[in-house]
Amino acid sequence: MDGFHLKNKELEEKRTVFYGEKVPLKSIKGAAESFDLENLSSKLKVVNSGQNVYWPFYDRRIHDSIDNAIKLIETGVIIIEGNYLLFDEKGWRDLSQHADMKIFIECDERTLKSRLIQRKVYPDGSKRLVLRR
């Protein structure tokens, strides 16, 4: 699902309110509102129609998504992974209609927090993302 992040340029331009402060979406990249839900929903409809579709790819070297980078060919089983695929919010909850099976994997909060922090820090120790509470 990471390929469906909004482009960095758009994330820098758009603002949202986070803990009472107006911030660029890029500062909360990874939150539900930083994804292109409309595009994801559209691509899932094409997949369910049995047609081949091009899927975006998230390039971790440039930390941005690349449109139509993967030709997704329906071969019987397609697995889509992402934190918000089962999110019970408007728009997101509609995605489940495209799934024949849904699996939720639970993990303890300490492990999740550690993994999230590791993903947000460069090897040199500098931070990619700073969140304030």
Backbone as JSON Lines, residues from 0, in Angstrom:
{"i":0,"aa":"M","n":[0.81,-1.19,0.0],"ca":[0.0,0.0,0.0],"c":[0.86,1.26,0.0]}
{"i":1,"aa":"D","n":[2.15,1.16,0.36],"ca":[3.0,2.35,0.44],"c":[3.09,3.11,-0.88]}
{"i":2,"aa":"G","n":[2.94,2.42,-2.0],"ca":[2.96,3.08,-3.29],"c":[1.85,4.11,-3.45]}
{"i":3,"aa":"F","n":[0.86,4.02,-2.6],"ca":[-0.27,4.94,-2.68],"c":[-0.11,6.17,-1.78]}
{"i":4,"aa":"H","n":[1.11,6.36,-1.24],"ca":[1.37,7.63,-0.55],"c":[1.18,8.75,-1.56]}
{"i":5,"aa":"L","n":[0.65,9.87,-1.11],"ca":[0.64,11.05,-1.97],"c":[2.1,11.41,-2.25]}
{"i":6,"aa":"K","n":[2.34,12.0,-3.4],"ca":[3.7,12.43,-3.77],"c":[4.22,13.43,-2.73]}
{"i":7,"aa":"N","n":[5.53,13.4,-2.52],"ca":[6.14,14.31,-1.54],"c":[5.79,15.77,-1.81]}
{"i":8,"aa":"K","n":[5.77,16.17,-3.07],"ca":[5.44,17.56,-3.41],"c":[4.06,17.93,-2.88]}
{"i":9,"aa":"E","n":[3.1,17.02,-3.08],"ca":[1.73,17.27,-2.6],"c":[1.69,17.24,-1.07]}
{"i":10,"aa":"L","n":[2.44,16.34,-0.47],"ca":[2.49,16.25,0.99],"c":[3.08,17.53,1.61]}
{"i":11,"aa":"E","n":[4.02,18.15,0.9],"ca":[4.61,19.4,1.38],"c":[3.64,20.57,1.24]}
{"i":12,"aa":"E","n":[2.81,20.54,0.19],"ca":[1.9,21.65,-0.08],"c":[0.63,21.59,0.77]}
{"i":13,"aa":"K","n":[0.1,20.4,1.01],"ca":[-1.15,20.26,1.75],"c":[-0.9,20.36,3.25]}
{"i":14,"aa":"R","n":[-1.85,20.95,3.95],"ca":[-1.75,21.11,5.4],"c":[-2.9,20.36,6.08]}
{"i":15,"aa":"T","n":[-2.64,19.97,7.33],"ca":[-3.66,19.34,8.16],"c":[-3.43,19.79,9.59]}
{"i":16,"aa":"V","n":[-4.43,19.61,10.41],"ca":[-4.29,19.97,11.82],"c":[-3.87,18.73,12.59]}
{"i":17,"aa":"F","n":[-2.77,18.85,13.33],"ca":[-2.2,17.75,14.1],"c":[-1.92,18.28,15.5]}
{"i":18,"aa":"Y","n":[-2.63,17.74,16.49],"ca":[-2.53,18.2,17.88],"c":[-2.69,19.7,17.97]}
{"i":19,"aa":"G","n":[-3.7,20.23,17.26],"ca":[-4.03,21.64,17.33],"c":[-3.15,22.56,16.52]}
{"i":20,"aa":"E","n":[-2.17,22.03,15.82],"ca":[-1.24,22.84,15.02],"c":[-1.38,22.49,13.54]}
{"i":21,"aa":"K","n":[-1.41,23.5,12.68],"ca":[-1.49,23.27,11.24],"c":[-0.09,22.92,10.73]}
{"i":22,"aa":"V","n":[0.02,21.71,10.17],"ca":[1.33,21.21,9.73],"c":[1.21,20.66,8.31]}
{"i":23,"aa":"P","n":[2.35,20.59,7.57],"ca":[2.31,19.96,6.25],"c":[2.04,18.46,6.42]}
{"i":24,"aa":"L","n":[1.29,17.89,5.49],"ca":[1.02,16.45,5.54],"c":[2.32,15.64,5.56]}
{"i":25,"aa":"K","n":[3.36,16.18,4.96],"ca":[4.63,15.44,4.93],"c":[5.15,15.16,6.34]}
{"i":26,"aa":"S","n":[4.84,16.04,7.29],"ca":[5.32,15.84,8.66],"c":[4.6,14.69,9.36]}
{"i":27,"aa":"I","n":[3.5,14.23,8.78],"ca":[2.8,13.06,9.36],"c":[2.65,11.97,8.3]}
{"i":28,"aa":"K","n":[3.6,11.92,7.38],"ca":[3.59,10.91,6.32],"c":[3.48,9.53,6.96]}
{"i":29,"aa":"G","n":[2.56,8.76,6.44],"ca":[2.28,7.45,7.02],"c":[0.92,7.43,7.69]}
{"i":30,"aa":"A","n":[0.39,8.61,8.03],"ca":[-0.96,8.7,8.58],"c":[-1.96,8.47,7.45]}
{"i":31,"aa":"A","n":[-3.16,8.09,7.79],"ca":[-4.17,7.76,6.78],"c":[-4.36,8.86,5.74]}
{"i":32,"aa":"E","n":[-4.34,10.11,6.17],"ca":[-4.59,11.21,5.23],"c":[-3.43,11.47,4.28]}
{"i":33,"aa":"S","n":[-2.3,10.79,4.48],"ca":[-1.16,10.98,3.57],"c":[-1.18,10.0,2.4]}
{"i":34,"aa":"F","n":[-2.24,9.2,2.3],"ca":[-2.39,8.24,1.21],"c":[-3.41,8.72,0.2]}
{"i":35,"aa":"D","n":[-3.26,8.27,-1.03],"ca":[-4.2,8.58,-2.11],"c":[-5.27,7.49,-2.12]}
{"i":36,"aa":"L","n":[-6.23,7.63,-1.23],"ca":[-7.29,6.64,-1.06],"c":[-8.11,6.46,-2.32]}
{"i":37,"aa":"E","n":[-8.37,7.54,-3.03],"ca":[-9.16,7.47,-4.26],"c":[-8.45,6.6,-5.32]}
{"i":38,"aa":"N","n":[-7.16,6.78,-5.47],"ca":[-6.39,6.0,-6.43],"c":[-6.35,4.52,-6.03]}
{"i":39,"aa":"L","n":[-6.14,4.26,-4.75],"ca":[-6.13,2.88,-4.26],"c":[-7.46,2.2,-4.52]}
{"i":40,"aa":"S","n":[-8.54,2.87,-4.2],"ca":[-9.88,2.32,-4.42],"c":[-10.12,2.05,-5.9]}
{"i":41,"aa":"S","n":[-9.7,2.99,-6.73],"ca":[-9.87,2.85,-8.18],"c":[-9.1,1.65,-8.71]}
{"i":42,"aa":"K","n":[-7.86,1.49,-8.27],"ca":[-7.03,0.36,-8.73],"c":[-7.63,-0.98,-8.26]}
{"i":43,"aa":"L","n":[-8.16,-1.01,-7.04],"ca":[-8.77,-2.25,-6.54],"c":[-10.01,-2.63,-7.35]}
{"i":44,"aa":"K","n":[-10.76,-1.63,-7.79],"ca":[-11.93,-1.91,-8.64],"c":[-11.5,-2.55,-9.95]}
{"i":45,"aa":"V","n":[-10.42,-2.06,-10.53],"ca":[-9.9,-2.63,-11.78],"c":[-9.45,-4.06,-11.54]}
{"i":46,"aa":"V","n":[-8.73,-4.3,-10.45],"ca":[-8.28,-5.66,-10.11],"c":[-9.48,-6.59,-9.99]}
{"i":47,"aa":"N","n":[-10.51,-6.14,-9.29],"ca":[-11.71,-6.98,-9.09],"c":[-12.47,-7.22,-10.38]}
{"i":48,"aa":"S","n":[-12.28,-6.37,-11.37],"ca":[-12.96,-6.58,-12.64],"c":[-12.25,-7.64,-13.48]}
{"i":49,"aa":"G","n":[-11.07,-8.09,-13.0],"ca":[-10.32,-9.11,-13.71],"c":[-9.34,-8.57,-14.73]}
{"i":50,"aa":"Q","n":[-9.23,-7.25,-14.81],"ca":[-8.3,-6.63,-15.76],"c":[-6.92,-6.47,-15.15]}
{"i":51,"aa":"N","n":[-5.91,-6.44,-15.99],"ca":[-4.56,-6.13,-15.53],"c":[-4.5,-4.63,-15.24]}
{"i":52,"aa":"V","n":[-3.66,-4.27,-14.3],"ca":[-3.56,-2.87,-13.9],"c":[-2.11,-2.59,-13.49]}
{"i":53,"aa":"Y","n":[-1.71,-1.35,-13.65],"ca":[-0.38,-0.93,-13.19],"c":[-0.52,-0.35,-11.79]}
{"i":54,"aa":"W","n":[0.36,-0.79,-10.92],"ca":[0.32,-0.45,-9.51],"c":[1.5,0.47,-9.19]}
{"i":55,"aa":"P","n":[1.32,1.44,-8.3],"ca":[2.46,2.29,-7.94],"c":[3.44,1.55,-7.03]}
{"i":56,"aa":"F","n":[4.64,2.07,-6.94],"ca":[5.71,1.48,-6.14],"c":[6.28,2.56,-5.23]}
{"i":57,"aa":"Y","n":[6.54,2.23,-3.98],"ca":[7.18,3.19,-3.07],"c":[8.68,2.91,-3.06]}
{"i":58,"aa":"D","n":[9.46,3.87,-3.54],"ca":[10.9,3.74,-3.62],"c":[11.53,4.29,-2.34]}
{"i":59,"aa":"R","n":[12.05,3.43,-1.51],"ca":[12.63,3.84,-0.23],"c":[13.96,4.58,-0.39]}
{"i":60,"aa":"R","n":[14.56,4.53,-1.58],"ca":[15.79,5.3,-1.82],"c":[15.47,6.79,-1.95]}
{"i":61,"aa":"I","n":[14.36,7.1,-2.6],"ca":[13.97,8.51,-2.79],"c":[12.82,8.9,-1.87]}
{"i":62,"aa":"H","n":[12.28,7.94,-1.13],"ca":[11.16,8.15,-0.22],"c":[9.99,8.85,-0.9]}
{"i":63,"aa":"D","n":[9.63,8.27,-2.06],"ca":[8.49,8.79,-2.8],"c":[7.89,7.65,-3.62]}
{"i":64,"aa":"S","n":[6.65,7.83,-4.01],"ca":[5.98,6.8,-4.81],"c":[6.2,7.06,-6.3]}
{"i":65,"aa":"I","n":[6.22,5.97,-7.06],"ca":[6.39,6.04,-8.5],"c":[5.14,5.44,-9.13]}
{"i":66,"aa":"D","n":[4.44,6.24,-9.91],"ca":[3.18,5.8,-10.53],"c":[3.41,4.67,-11.53]}
{"i":67,"aa":"N","n":[2.44,3.77,-11.59],"ca":[2.37,2.73,-12.63],"c":[3.7,1.97,-12.83]}
{"i":68,"aa":"A","n":[4.36,1.62,-11.75],"ca":[5.67,0.99,-11.83],"c":[5.61,-0.54,-11.89]}
{"i":69,"aa":"I","n":[4.49,-1.11,-11.46],"ca":[4.39,-2.57,-11.38],"c":[3.16,-3.02,-12.15]}
{"i":70,"aa":"K","n":[3.35,-3.91,-13.11],"ca":[2.2,-4.46,-13.81],"c":[1.63,-5.59,-12.95]}
{"i":71,"aa":"L","n":[0.45,-5.35,-12.44],"ca":[-0.2,-6.33,-11.58],"c":[-1.08,-7.22,-12.46]}
{"i":72,"aa":"I","n":[-0.73,-8.47,-12.51],"ca":[-1.46,-9.42,-13.35],"c":[-2.24,-10.35,-12.45]}
{"i":73,"aa":"E","n":[-3.52,-10.42,-12.63],"ca":[-4.39,-11.25,-11.8],"c":[-4.1,-12.71,-12.11]}
{"i":74,"aa":"T","n":[-3.54,-13.4,-11.12],"ca":[-3.17,-14.8,-11.33],"c":[-3.87,-15.72,-10.34]}
{"i":75,"aa":"G","n":[-4.83,-15.21,-9.62],"ca":[-5.56,-16.04,-8.67],"c":[-5.5,-15.5,-7.26]}
{"i":76,"aa":"V","n":[-4.31,-15.11,-6.79],"ca":[-4.17,-14.59,-5.44],"c":[-3.35,-13.31,-5.48]}
{"i":77,"aa":"I","n":[-3.92,-12.26,-4.93],"ca":[-3.21,-10.99,-4.8],"c":[-3.29,-10.59,-3.33]}
{"i":78,"aa":"I","n":[-2.14,-10.32,-2.75],"ca":[-2.08,-9.93,-1.34],"c":[-1.74,-8.45,-1.28]}
{"i":79,"aa":"I","n":[-2.55,-7.7,-0.56],"ca":[-2.31,-6.27,-0.37],"c":[-2.15,-6.04,1.12]}
{"i":80,"aa":"E","n":[-1.05,-5.39,1.5],"ca":[-0.74,-5.18,2.9],"c":[-0.72,-3.68,3.18]}
{"i":81,"aa":"G","n":[-1.24,-3.3,4.33],"ca":[-1.19,-1.9,4.72],"c":[-1.92,-1.67,6.03]}
{"i":82,"aa":"N","n":[-1.48,-0.64,6.75],"ca":[-2.04,-0.34,8.06],"c":[-3.5,0.09,8.03]}
{"i":83,"aa":"Y","n":[-3.96,0.68,6.95],"ca":[-5.29,1.27,6.95],"c":[-6.31,0.51,6.12]}
{"i":84,"aa":"L","n":[-5.96,-0.64,5.62],"ca":[-6.87,-1.39,4.76],"c":[-8.14,-1.83,5.49]}
{"i":85,"aa":"L","n":[-8.07,-1.96,6.81],"ca":[-9.25,-2.32,7.6],"c":[-9.68,-1.16,8.5]}
{"i":86,"aa":"F","n":[-9.22,0.04,8.19],"ca":[-9.53,1.23,8.98],"c":[-11.03,1.52,8.9]}
{"i":87,"aa":"D","n":[-11.66,1.69,10.05],"ca":[-13.11,1.91,10.09],"c":[-13.43,3.4,10.02]}
{"i":88,"aa":"E","n":[-13.07,4.0,8.91],"ca":[-13.36,5.41,8.64],"c":[-13.92,5.52,7.23]}
{"i":89,"aa":"K","n":[-14.65,6.62,6.98],"ca":[-15.25,6.85,5.68],"c":[-14.21,6.67,4.57]}
{"i":90,"aa":"G","n":[-14.6,5.96,3.52],"ca":[-13.71,5.7,2.4],"c":[-12.86,4.47,2.62]}
{"i":91,"aa":"W","n":[-12.16,4.42,3.74],"ca":[-11.31,3.28,4.05],"c":[-12.13,2.02,4.25]}
{"i":92,"aa":"R","n":[-13.23,2.15,4.98],"ca":[-14.02,0.93,5.26],"c":[-14.59,0.32,3.99]}
{"i":93,"aa":"D","n":[-14.72,1.11,2.93],"ca":[-15.25,0.61,1.67],"c":[-14.27,-0.32,0.94]}
{"i":94,"aa":"L","n":[-13.0,-0.25,1.29],"ca":[-11.99,-1.08,0.62],"c":[-12.22,-2.56,0.86]}
{"i":95,"aa":"S","n":[-12.78,-2.91,2.01],"ca":[-12.94,-4.33,2.35],"c":[-13.86,-5.06,1.39]}
{"i":96,"aa":"Q","n":[-14.7,-4.32,0.68],"ca":[-15.59,-4.97,-0.29],"c":[-14.81,-5.62,-1.44]}
{"i":97,"aa":"H","n":[-13.56,-5.23,-1.61],"ca":[-12.74,-5.78,-2.68],"c":[-11.99,-7.04,-2.27]}
{"i":98,"aa":"A","n":[-12.1,-7.41,-0.99],"ca":[-11.32,-8.54,-0.48],"c":[-12.18,-9.79,-0.29]}
{"i":99,"aa":"D","n":[-11.6,-10.91,-0.65],"ca":[-12.24,-12.19,-0.37],"c":[-11.9,-12.65,1.04]}
{"i":100,"aa":"M","n":[-10.76,-12.21,1.53],"ca":[-10.3,-12.58,2.86],"c":[-9.57,-11.4,3.48]}
{"i":101,"aa":"K","n":[-9.76,-11.21,4.77],"ca":[-9.07,-10.15,5.5],"c":[-8.34,-10.78,6.68]}
{"i":102,"aa":"I","n":[-7.11,-10.37,6.89],"ca":[-6.31,-10.88,8.0],"c":[-5.76,-9.69,8.77]}
{"i":103,"aa":"F","n":[-5.92,-9.71,10.08],"ca":[-5.37,-8.67,10.94],"c":[-4.28,-9.29,11.8]}
{"i":104,"aa":"I","n":[-3.09,-8.75,11.74],"ca":[-1.97,-9.26,12.54],"c":[-1.74,-8.28,13.68]}
{"i":105,"aa":"E","n":[-1.82,-8.8,14.89],"ca":[-1.66,-7.96,16.07],"c":[-0.24,-8.1,16.61]}
{"i":106,"aa":"C","n":[0.29,-7.0,17.11],"ca":[1.64,-6.97,17.65],"c":[1.63,-6.1,18.9]}
{"i":107,"aa":"D","n":[2.5,-6.39,19.86],"ca":[2.5,-5.58,21.08],"c":[3.01,-4.17,20.78]}
{"i":108,"aa":"E","n":[2.53,-3.22,21.55],"ca":[2.82,-1.81,21.3],"c":[4.31,-1.48,21.39]}
{"i":109,"aa":"R","n":[5.03,-2.1,22.29],"ca":[6.46,-1.83,22.45],"c":[7.24,-2.19,21.17]}
{"i":110,"aa":"T","n":[6.92,-3.34,20.6],"ca":[7.58,-3.77,19.36],"c":[7.23,-2.83,18.22]}
{"i":111,"aa":"L","n":[5.96,-2.46,18.11],"ca":[5.54,-1.55,17.05],"c":[6.25,-0.2,17.16]}
{"i":112,"aa":"K","n":[6.31,0.32,18.37],"ca":[6.96,1.62,18.58],"c":[8.43,1.56,18.19]}
{"i":113,"aa":"S","n":[9.12,0.51,18.59],"ca":[10.53,0.34,18.26],"c":[10.74,0.28,16.75]}
{"i":114,"aa":"R","n":[9.91,-0.49,16.06],"ca":[10.03,-0.62,14.6],"c":[9.74,0.7,13.9]}
{"i":115,"aa":"L","n":[8.73,1.43,14.39],"ca":[8.38,2.71,13.79],"c":[9.53,3.7,13.94]}
{"i":116,"aa":"I","n":[10.12,3.76,15.12],"ca":[11.25,4.67,15.34],"c":[12.41,4.31,14.42]}
{"i":117,"aa":"Q","n":[12.71,3.02,14.28],"ca":[13.8,2.59,13.4],"c":[13.56,3.03,11.96]}
{"i":118,"aa":"R","n":[12.31,3.01,11.52],"ca":[11.99,3.4,10.14],"c":[12.12,4.9,9.94]}
{"i":119,"aa":"K","n":[12.07,5.68,11.0],"ca":[12.07,7.14,10.89],"c":[13.43,7.76,11.17]}
{"i":120,"aa":"V","n":[14.46,6.94,11.35],"ca":[15.79,7.45,11.63],"c":[16.76,6.96,10.55]}
{"i":121,"aa":"Y","n":[17.55,7.88,10.01],"ca":[18.57,7.52,9.02],"c":[19.7,6.76,9.72]}
{"i":122,"aa":"P","n":[20.5,5.99,8.95],"ca":[21.61,5.25,9.56],"c":[22.57,6.14,10.35]}
{"i":123,"aa":"D","n":[22.7,7.43,9.96],"ca":[23.61,8.33,10.68],"c":[23.0,8.89,11.96]}
{"i":124,"aa":"G","n":[21.73,8.49,12.25],"ca":[21.09,8.94,13.49],"c":[20.19,10.17,13.32]}
{"i":125,"aa":"S","n":[20.27,10.83,12.16],"ca":[19.41,12.0,11.95],"c":[17.97,11.53,11.71]}
{"i":126,"aa":"K","n":[17.04,12.39,12.01],"ca":[15.62,12.02,11.92],"c":[15.04,12.4,10.57]}
{"i":127,"aa":"R","n":[14.16,11.52,10.06],"ca":[13.44,11.79,8.82],"c":[12.18,12.57,9.11]}
{"i":128,"aa":"L","n":[11.64,12.36,10.29],"ca":[10.32,12.88,10.6],"c":[10.31,13.26,12.07]}
{"i":129,"aa":"V","n":[9.8,14.42,12.37],"ca":[9.7,14.84,13.76],"c":[8.24,15.1,14.07]}
{"i":130,"aa":"L","n":[7.71,14.38,15.03],"ca":[6.33,14.57,15.47],"c":[6.34,15.2,16.84]}
{"i":131,"aa":"R","n":[5.5,16.2,17.02],"ca":[5.39,16.85,18.33],"c":[4.04,16.51,18.92]}
{"i":132,"aa":"R","n":[4.02,16.33,20.22],"ca":[2.75,16.09,20.93],"c":[2.51,17.22,21.88]}
